[in-house]
Amino acid sequence: MKGNTLMIWGNFTLTHILSLVAAAALVAALYFVLKNASQKVQLAVLGVLSFSGIAAIIYNLVTWGVPLEYLPLHLCSLNALLLPVVVFTRNKTMGNLLLLWSLGALVALILNYDMAEAKLFDAPFCFYYFPHVLEFGIPILLFKLGLVEKDARCIGSTIVITMVSYTLIHFVNVALNSHYAAIGSETVANYMFSVQPSNPLLALFYALIPYEYWYMYMVIPVVAVYLLAVYAPQLLAKYRKKA
C-alpha cells in the first residue's frame, strides 16, 4: 500500500515535494551543463527542449477526445507556444514577458490539484510535469546564460500583453459557455480561470471581488510586486547611477 501511495503524485505529499526539488535540480543541472557551452549549443539544446510544451498540447488535444476542453488557452499553454519563438529569436520583449508567464508554470507545479491523482511516470504525469518544469526553467536559463537581455523597461509591456491576452481569452470562455448552454452541456470553459477560481488563492480573490473576469484583477498588484523584485537589481543600479 505504501509503495502504491508513493507512486501517486499527490499534493504537498512527500512525493510531490520531492518532485519540486527534482524540478529545481533539473533546471540547475541544465545551467551547469550549458554555461560553458557555445551559444550555438545552448540555443540548440534549449530549442529542442522548448518544444516539450507543444508536445503536451498535442497530446491533450488528441488523447482525451474533447479538444474544446484542452485548447492551448491557459497561461502555461501560451507560454509553451511562445517559448520556442523566444529561444530562436531571442526577442527581448517576449523574453521578458516569459519571466512572468513562467511563474504560471511554477504555480501549476505547486498547486497541482487537477493532477494530484496522477501516477508517476505515466503519460499524463509526464506530459504535465516535464513541460511545466521546462516552461518555468528555460526562461530563467535564457537570462542566466545571457541569451536574452533582462530589461525593466519591459514591465509595462509584460503587464499589458498579459491583460490583453486574459481579456481576449475571457471572450473565448464566454463564447464556449454559450455553446455549451445551447447544447445542454454542464461543461464550463474556464481558460485562464477568468470564469471561476480553481485553487484556494484564486478563491480568496473571488471572495473579495465575486465577479467573473474582474476578480482576476486582484492578481495585478501581486504581479507588480513580483516584477519589481525580479528587476530590483537593475532598477537599483539605475537609481544609484542617477544619484
C-alpha positions in Angstrom: 0.0 0.0 0.0 2.8 2.4 0.9 4.6 1.7 -2.4 1.4 2.4 -4.3 1.0 5.7 -2.4 4.4 6.8 -3.3 3.6 6.2 -7.0 0.8 8.8 -6.8 2.0 12.4 -7.3 -0.3 13.9 -4.6 -0.4 17.5 -3.4 2.1 18.5 -0.8 2.8 14.9 -0.1 6.4 13.7 0.2 6.4 12.6 -3.4 5.1 16.0 -4.6 7.6 17.9 -2.6 10.4 15.7 -3.8 9.2 16.3 -7.4 9.5 20.1 -6.8 13.1 19.6 -5.5 13.8 17.5 -8.6 12.4 20.2 -10.8 14.8 22.8 -9.3 17.7 20.3 -9.6 16.9 19.7 -13.3 17.0 23.4 -14.1 20.2 23.9 -12.1 21.8 20.9 -13.9 20.9 22.3 -17.3 22.5 25.6 -16.3 25.8 23.9 -15.2 25.9 21.7 -18.3 25.3 24.6 -20.7 27.1 27.5 -19.0 30.5 26.7 -20.6 29.0 25.5 -23.9 29.0 27.6 -27.1 26.0 29.8 -27.7 25.1 27.6 -30.7 24.9 24.6 -28.5 23.0 26.4 -25.8 20.3 27.5 -28.2 20.2 24.1 -29.8 19.6 22.3 -26.5 17.1 24.8 -25.2 15.4 25.0 -28.6 14.7 21.2 -28.6 13.6 21.3 -25.0 11.3 24.3 -25.7 9.0 22.1 -27.8 8.0 19.9 -24.9 5.0 22.2 -24.1 3.8 22.0 -27.7 4.1 18.2 -27.5 1.9 18.3 -24.3 -0.7 20.5 -26.1 -0.9 18.0 -29.0 -1.1 15.1 -26.5 -4.0 16.6 -24.6 -5.9 17.6 -27.8 -5.6 14.1 -29.2 -5.8 11.9 -26.1 -8.9 13.0 -24.2 -11.4 13.2 -27.1 -12.7 16.7 -26.0 -10.4 19.2 -27.8 -12.6 22.2 -26.9 -11.7 21.5 -23.2 -7.9 21.3 -24.0 -7.4 24.3 -26.2 -4.0 26.0 -25.6 -5.5 29.0 -23.9 -4.2 28.6 -20.3 -1.2 30.7 -19.4 1.1 27.7 -19.4 -0.1 26.8 -22.9 0.5 30.4 -24.1 4.0 30.1 -22.5 4.5 26.8 -24.4 3.6 28.3 -27.7 5.8 31.3 -27.3 8.8 29.6 -25.8 10.4 28.2 -29.0 9.9 31.6 -30.7 11.8 33.3 -27.8 14.6 30.8 -27.8 15.2 31.1 -31.6 14.6 34.8 -32.0 15.9 35.9 -28.5 13.3 38.7 -28.7 13.8 41.0 -25.6 10.1 42.0 -25.2 8.8 38.4 -25.5 11.7 37.0 -23.4 10.9 39.5 -20.5 7.2 38.6 -20.9 8.1 35.0 -20.2 9.7 36.0 -16.9 6.1 36.5 -15.7 4.4 33.7 -17.7 7.0 31.2 -16.5 5.7 31.9 -12.9 2.4 30.3 -14.0 4.2 27.1 -14.8 5.7 27.1 -11.3 2.3 27.7 -9.7 0.9 24.8 -11.8 3.5 22.5 -10.4 2.9 23.6 -6.8 -1.0 23.8 -7.0 -1.3 20.6 -9.0 -4.8 19.8 -7.7 -6.1 18.5 -11.1 -3.2 16.1 -11.5 -2.7 15.1 -7.8 -4.0 11.6 -8.5 -1.7 11.0 -11.5 0.7 8.1 -11.3 4.4 9.0 -11.5 5.8 8.5 -15.0 2.5 7.6 -16.6 1.9 9.6 -19.8 -0.5 12.2 -18.2 2.0 12.9 -15.5 5.0 13.2 -17.9 3.1 15.4 -20.3 2.2 17.7 -17.4 5.3 17.7 -15.2 8.2 17.9 -17.6 6.7 20.6 -19.9 5.9 22.7 -16.8 9.3 22.3 -15.4 10.9 23.4 -18.7 8.4 26.2 -19.2 9.5 27.6 -15.8 13.2 26.8 -16.2 14.0 27.7 -19.8 13.1 31.5 -19.5 15.4 31.6 -16.4 18.2 29.9 -18.3 17.9 32.3 -21.2 18.7 35.2 -18.9 21.2 33.3 -16.7 23.1 32.3 -19.9 23.0 35.8 -21.3 20.9 34.8 -24.3 18.2 37.4 -23.7 18.6 40.8 -22.1 16.6 41.5 -18.9 15.2 45.0 -19.2 13.0 46.7 -16.6 11.5 48.8 -19.3 9.6 45.7 -20.4 7.5 45.7 -17.2 4.7 47.8 -18.9 4.6 45.6 -22.0 4.6 42.5 -19.9 1.5 43.6 -17.9 -0.3 45.0 -21.0 0.2 41.9 -23.1 -0.8 39.6 -20.2 -4.0 41.5 -19.5 -4.9 41.8 -23.2 -4.4 38.0 -23.6 -6.5 37.4 -20.5 -9.3 39.6 -21.8 -9.4 38.0 -25.2 -9.4 34.5 -23.7 -12.3 35.5 -21.4 -14.4 36.3 -24.5 -13.5 32.8 -25.8 -14.8 31.4 -22.5 -18.0 33.4 -22.9 -18.5 32.1 -26.4 -17.7 28.5 -25.5 -20.0 28.6 -22.5 -22.8 29.9 -24.7 -22.2 27.0 -26.9 -22.3 24.5 -24.0 -25.5 26.0 -22.7 -27.1 25.8 -26.2 -26.3 22.0 -26.4 -27.3 21.4 -22.8 -23.8 20.6 -21.6 -22.7 21.2 -18.0 -19.1 21.8 -19.1 -17.7 25.2 -18.1 -14.9 26.8 -20.1 -12.6 28.4 -17.7 -9.4 29.2 -19.6 -7.0 31.4 -17.6 -9.6 30.9 -14.8 -11.5 34.0 -15.8 -14.9 32.4 -15.0 -14.3 30.8 -11.6 -11.4 30.2 -9.2 -9.5 26.9 -9.4 -7.5 26.9 -6.2 -7.6 28.5 -2.7 -5.6 31.5 -3.7 -7.9 32.5 -6.5 -10.9 31.6 -4.3 -9.7 34.3 -1.9 -9.6 36.8 -4.8 -13.1 35.8 -5.8 -14.3 36.3 -2.2 -13.1 39.9 -2.4 -14.4 40.6 -5.9 -17.2 38.0 -6.6 -17.5 38.6 -10.3 -16.1 36.5 -13.2 -13.3 38.2 -15.2 -12.9 41.1 -12.8 -11.8 39.1 -9.8 -8.5 38.2 -11.5 -7.5 41.9 -11.5 -6.6 41.2 -7.9 -3.5 39.4 -9.4 -2.1 42.7 -10.8 -0.7 44.0 -7.5 0.9 40.6 -6.9 2.4 40.6 -10.4 3.7 44.2 -9.9 5.4 43.2 -6.7 6.9 40.1 -8.3 8.2 42.1 -11.3 9.7 44.8 -9.1 11.5 42.1 -7.2 12.8 40.5 -10.4 14.1 43.8 -11.8 15.2 45.2 -8.4 18.9 44.9 -9.1 18.6 46.7 -12.4 16.3 49.4 -11.0 18.6 50.0 -8.0 21.7 50.2 -10.2 19.9 52.8 -12.4 18.9 54.8 -9.4 22.4 54.8 -8.0 23.8 55.8 -11.3 21.5 58.8 -11.5 22.2 59.7 -7.8 
